[in-house]
């Protein structure tokens, strides 16, 4: 079965600083990987996804993630944080051995300091 | 109007009561899902349905049941609510596509408290 580990349940950054959220996965087959964002009092929405095309994936709102097979990682970055990036971020992996259902990480809450 | 709606948005109930959470979607998607979110645990899948006649258990289905009344409607029931079912519940939908790559679209959530 696939699984996802997000390192760090809380990340605090200054406005304008780099945002780096870490995600490592376990998979016996090439995975499909996702990052979702949850703004306060809202449902989740897709930021970006890796589906075995380019290893550097660009998403919405200036976020990108790089798939590194050798490190089993899919870390999310944004060069310059905005106040509106304050949210909870979830990494997820699609499991081909289980109807391609998503397995979510525990989430990382990002706060942005003015 | 939102593509995926959930009712109610908030619900407080007592132990032992039967309650139903409803989800409707206007996206025309075949696939629908119910998740619960607990702090520090991420989202966990309760049930999913790939079409009206296909319903499957997720990883935490005990104590829950579902009904897919139509392509657009997927309801979650707690037959006899217990306090550890207090959580934020999300409905999601996705379209058929290349297996495993489909994007899921989430409703705004229902916050359920069981006293």
Interface residues (C-beta under 8 A of the other chain):
Chain A: X9 X32 X34 X36 X41 X42 X43 X44 X45 X46 X49 X51 X90 X94 X95 X96 X99 X100 X101 X102 X104 X105 X106 X107
Chain B: X4 X40 X41 X42 X43 X44 X45 X48 X50 X56 X58 X90 X92 X98 X99 X100 X101 X102 X103 X104 X105 X106 X107 X108 X109
